[in-house]
Amino acid sequence: MDDKLPPGLGELLRYVGELVEQGADDHYRAMSLNYRARYTPVLRALSSGAQTVTEVTGLTRLTQGAISQTVSLLESDGLISRHALDDGRKTRIQLTPRGRTLVERLEHHWVATFAAIDVLEKEIGYPLREVLTAAARELERQGFSARLAAVKATL
């Protein structure tokens, strides 16, 4: 008898995320980098022109809280600096020279990462990023809580 329970969606998403991050971490170590995978979306957004937490949030699919926490870590690691904007309500985030050097080192890795994702999608026969994007869009339209409540009402 198989004692394993069928995994839930959250479990599978976390597990796949962990497997991807573990593989990426192997390469960061091979590149002699003391680097956190959570930095990647913020650094990519900054290198694409984002200048505030709000802009980084708009370019990524992460919450403003997660971005703010990552920005604090990046700042403490000396990879970014913050400067108050004229209205005083927001701060401009920019890469430090050390941060720019790091991004330059990572750009090839990021290209390779997306190529590896393309290979994975071909191997499994599913456009995984498209499927996850569609799922995110539908969950933004109607949250999982509302979906769960609707199903519970019919049971």
Protein Blocks (a to p, Z undefined) as FASTA:
>chain_A
ZZbdcddfklmmmmmmmmmmmmmmmmmmmnopacdfklmmmmmmmmnopabfklmmmmmc
cdfklmmmmmmmmmmnopaccdddfkomaccddddfklmmmmmmmmmmmmmmmmmmmmmm
mmnopafklmmmmmmmmmmmpcfklmmmmmmmmZZ
